[in-house]
Amino acid sequence: MDLNKEYAYTVNESLVKIRLRDGHTTLLPEFANRINITEQSPIITLKNGRLLFGFTLAKLTVYNPKTGESELVFKDLIMSCNFILVF
């Protein structure tokens, strides 16, 4: 939920924004490759109102609902087999 309690967020095949007043939904398909609907994909609202989500470290994303901007948390993370390499 956003800080103003106007919107809630959930995942299906993409990130979904739900306007609580009337149930209107907006799909954000640009995040589909960072969400896994068959595994856990938690969404955490940070104190500053941004959302943190992703199902692996390499896909962990911070999204700002006010601006629509997003970024990977670990930009230089490369997953190879079962090893994590940070450059």
Secondary structure, DSSP 4 states (H G I P E B T S, - for coil): --TTSSEEEEESSSEEEEETTT--EEEEGGGGGG--TTS---EEE-TTS-EEE-SSGGG-EEE-TTT--EEES-TTEEEETTEEEE-
